[in-house]
Amino acid sequence: MYNASKHCNSKLLALHSHKFEPQGVTAVAMLAESHISIHTWPERGAAVCDVFTCGDHTKPETGVEYLKNILGATNIICDEFVRQLD
């Protein structure tokens, strides 16, 4: 999560994680620009990650690519939501 925030060019404010027994993790990285979260289901070989950022200086797509590589993902579904300012 720390490295993902750096790849996004975001400022990490706090990191919280919880390991479930016997397996699985939920973690949230609070960013000055929003957040990154991950929820894992190792028994299913699955993880869901959210990478939300604000600001022209951030690069959320590089954080997504980093998480994809570090988790060894072979199949991803990715949506991008661009907030329109009035």
VENPE-V481782 format. One record per pair of residues at least 12 apart in sequence whose C-alpha atoms are under 10 Angstrom apart, sorted by the first residue. I is the first residue (numbers start at 0). J is the second residue. D is the distance in Angstrom with one decimal. If there is no record, write none. Layout:
i:I j:J d:D
i:I j:J d:D
//
This chain:
i:0 j:14 d:7.8
i:0 j:15 d:9.7
i:0 j:16 d:9.8
i:0 j:26 d:7.9
i:0 j:27 d:7.8
i:0 j:28 d:6.4
i:0 j:29 d:9.8
i:0 j:35 d:7.3
i:0 j:36 d:8.0
i:0 j:37 d:8.5
i:0 j:62 d:9.0
i:0 j:65 d:9.7
i:0 j:66 d:8.3
i:1 j:13 d:9.4
i:1 j:14 d:7.9
i:1 j:28 d:7.6
i:1 j:35 d:9.6
i:2 j:62 d:8.1
i:2 j:65 d:8.1
i:2 j:66 d:8.9
i:3 j:28 d:9.3
i:3 j:35 d:8.2
i:3 j:50 d:9.0
i:3 j:59 d:8.8
i:3 j:61 d:7.9
i:3 j:62 d:4.7
i:3 j:63 d:7.5
i:3 j:64 d:8.8
i:3 j:65 d:6.2
i:3 j:66 d:6.6
i:3 j:69 d:9.6
i:4 j:28 d:7.8
i:4 j:29 d:9.2
i:4 j:30 d:7.6
i:4 j:34 d:8.7
i:4 j:35 d:7.5
i:4 j:50 d:8.9
i:4 j:52 d:9.7
i:4 j:57 d:9.5
i:4 j:58 d:9.4
i:4 j:59 d:8.5
i:4 j:61 d:9.4
i:4 j:62 d:6.5
i:4 j:63 d:9.8
i:4 j:65 d:9.6
i:5 j:57 d:9.7
i:5 j:58 d:9.5
i:5 j:59 d:9.9
i:5 j:61 d:9.3
i:5 j:62 d:7.7
i:5 j:65 d:9.9
i:6 j:57 d:8.9
i:6 j:58 d:7.3
i:6 j:59 d:7.8
i:6 j:60 d:8.7
i:6 j:61 d:5.6
i:6 j:62 d:5.0
i:6 j:63 d:8.7
i:6 j:64 d:8.9
i:6 j:65 d:7.2
i:6 j:66 d:9.6
i:7 j:32 d:9.9
i:7 j:35 d:9.8
i:7 j:50 d:8.7
i:7 j:51 d:9.6
i:7 j:52 d:8.1
i:7 j:56 d:8.8
i:7 j:57 d:5.5
i:7 j:58 d:4.5
i:7 j:59 d:4.8
i:7 j:60 d:7.2
i:7 j:61 d:5.8
i:7 j:62 d:4.9
i:7 j:63 d:8.3
i:7 j:64 d:9.8
i:7 j:65 d:9.2
i:8 j:32 d:9.6
i:8 j:52 d:9.5
i:8 j:56 d:7.0
i:8 j:57 d:5.1
i:8 j:58 d:6.1
i:8 j:59 d:8.0
i:8 j:61 d:8.8
i:8 j:62 d:8.5
i:9 j:29 d:9.8
i:9 j:30 d:6.4
i:9 j:31 d:7.0
i:9 j:32 d:6.5
i:9 j:33 d:8.7
i:9 j:34 d:9.3
i:9 j:52 d:7.8
i:9 j:53 d:9.1
i:9 j:54 d:9.4
i:9 j:56 d:8.2
i:9 j:57 d:6.1
i:9 j:58 d:8.1
i:9 j:59 d:8.7
i:9 j:62 d:9.6
i:10 j:28 d:9.9
i:10 j:29 d:8.6
i:10 j:30 d:5.5
i:10 j:31 d:5.4
i:10 j:32 d:7.1
i:10 j:33 d:9.3
i:10 j:34 d:9.9
i:10 j:57 d:9.5
i:11 j:28 d:6.8
i:11 j:29 d:6.1
i:11 j:30 d:4.6
i:11 j:31 d:6.5
i:11 j:32 d:8.7
i:11 j:33 d:9.4
i:11 j:34 d:8.7
i:11 j:35 d:9.7
i:12 j:28 d:7.5
i:12 j:29 d:5.4
i:12 j:30 d:5.3
i:12 j:31 d:6.3
i:12 j:32 d:9.5
i:12 j:33 d:9.7
i:12 j:34 d:9.4
i:13 j:27 d:8.2
i:13 j:28 d:5.8
i:13 j:29 d:5.1
i:13 j:30 d:7.2
i:13 j:31 d:9.4
i:13 j:34 d:9.6
i:14 j:26 d:7.3
i:14 j:27 d:5.9
i:14 j:28 d:4.5
i:14 j:29 d:6.2
i:14 j:30 d:8.9
i:14 j:34 d:9.7
i:14 j:35 d:9.5
i:14 j:36 d:9.7
i:15 j:27 d:5.4
i:15 j:28 d:6.5
i:15 j:29 d:8.4
i:15 j:36 d:9.6
i:16 j:28 d:8.6
i:16 j:36 d:9.5
i:16 j:37 d:9.2
i:16 j:38 d:9.8
i:17 j:38 d:9.8
i:18 j:39 d:9.7
i:19 j:39 d:9.7
i:19 j:40 d:9.9
i:21 j:41 d:9.9
i:21 j:42 d:9.9
i:22 j:39 d:8.6
i:22 j:40 d:7.6
i:22 j:41 d:6.7
i:22 j:42 d:7.9
i:23 j:38 d:7.5
i:23 j:39 d:5.2
i:23 j:40 d:5.4
i:23 j:41 d:5.9
i:23 j:42 d:8.3
i:23 j:45 d:9.8
i:23 j:46 d:9.2
i:24 j:37 d:7.6
i:24 j:38 d:5.9
i:24 j:39 d:5.4
i:24 j:40 d:7.7
i:24 j:41 d:8.8
i:24 j:46 d:9.2
i:25 j:37 d:5.6
i:25 j:38 d:4.5
i:25 j:39 d:6.5
i:25 j:40 d:9.5
i:25 j:46 d:9.5
i:25 j:47 d:9.6
i:25 j:48 d:9.8
i:26 j:38 d:6.7
i:26 j:39 d:9.1
i:26 j:48 d:9.5
i:27 j:48 d:9.7
i:27 j:49 d:9.3
i:28 j:50 d:9.5
i:29 j:51 d:10.0
i:30 j:51 d:8.9
i:30 j:52 d:7.9
i:30 j:53 d:9.7
i:31 j:52 d:8.6
i:31 j:53 d:8.8
i:32 j:51 d:7.8
i:32 j:52 d:5.1
i:32 j:53 d:5.0
i:32 j:54 d:6.9
i:32 j:56 d:9.8
i:32 j:57 d:8.1
i:33 j:50 d:8.4
i:33 j:51 d:5.6
i:33 j:52 d:5.0
i:33 j:53 d:6.6
i:33 j:54 d:9.7
i:34 j:49 d:7.8
i:34 j:50 d:6.3
i:34 j:51 d:5.4
i:34 j:52 d:6.6
i:34 j:53 d:9.5
i:35 j:48 d:7.2
i:35 j:49 d:5.4
i:35 j:50 d:4.5
i:35 j:51 d:6.1
i:35 j:52 d:8.3
i:35 j:59 d:9.4
i:35 j:62 d:9.0
i:35 j:63 d:9.6
i:36 j:48 d:5.5
i:36 j:49 d:5.1
i:36 j:50 d:6.7
i:36 j:51 d:8.8
i:37 j:49 d:6.5
i:37 j:50 d:9.0
i:37 j:66 d:9.5
i:44 j:72 d:9.2
i:45 j:70 d:9.6
i:45 j:72 d:8.7
i:45 j:74 d:9.7
i:45 j:75 d:10.0
i:46 j:67 d:9.9
i:46 j:70 d:8.5
i:46 j:72 d:8.8
i:46 j:75 d:9.7
i:47 j:75 d:9.3
i:47 j:76 d:9.5
i:48 j:63 d:8.1
i:48 j:66 d:8.1
i:48 j:67 d:9.3
i:48 j:77 d:9.6
i:49 j:62 d:9.9
i:49 j:63 d:8.3
i:49 j:77 d:9.5
i:49 j:78 d:9.8
i:50 j:62 d:7.3
i:50 j:63 d:6.9
i:50 j:66 d:9.8
i:50 j:79 d:9.6
i:51 j:79 d:9.4
i:51 j:80 d:9.1
i:53 j:81 d:9.5
i:53 j:82 d:8.8
i:59 j:79 d:9.5
i:60 j:77 d:9.7
i:60 j:79 d:9.0
i:63 j:77 d:8.8
//
